[in-house]
Amino acid sequence: MSGHWINCDAKPHVRQDLKYRKDDQVPGRIRGKILWEKSKAGLWLSRGQGYGKMIRGATLLDEIKTLEVPVYPVQVFDFLLKNPEQIPNAWKSNDTYFWTPFYDGTSIVIPFLCWKRESWISGYKWIGFDWYPRDPAAVQKPL
């Protein structure tokens, strides 16, 4: 069996200017040790993110928590930053979000990966922004 093991309960890498609160994490997130196989990675959109629609980030976070969407946590984000060849090619047309809330002092930010000019970059999006169809959550298939 090919793949890479990721401990989704391990202490995440946290940028110095951000705070991570274990108690504030998404309840439906993938937990424990998982075997990463990019063929089993998917993307999820809220109904509020359908074609031509947008949803506020805080509303989307509440929906992800309520529905217990099996989002990939920041440990998968960290793994993919170190192993970009493991990122699914289908993700190149989106900003793909890993719904692990971080705090930048007064507000929540969510980490993402995106393809720009022949390479993967990472960033953080403020929860107060609007989220569109190009802003899916990284999830484990099947949903």
Secondary structure, 3 states (H helix, E strand, C coil): CCCEEEECCCCCCCCCCCEECHHHCCCCCCCCEEEECHHHEEEECCHHHCCCCCEEHHHHHHHHHHHCCCECCHHHHHHHHHCHHHCCHHHHHCEEECCCCEECCCCEEEEEEEEECCEEEEEEEECCCEECCCCCEEEECCC
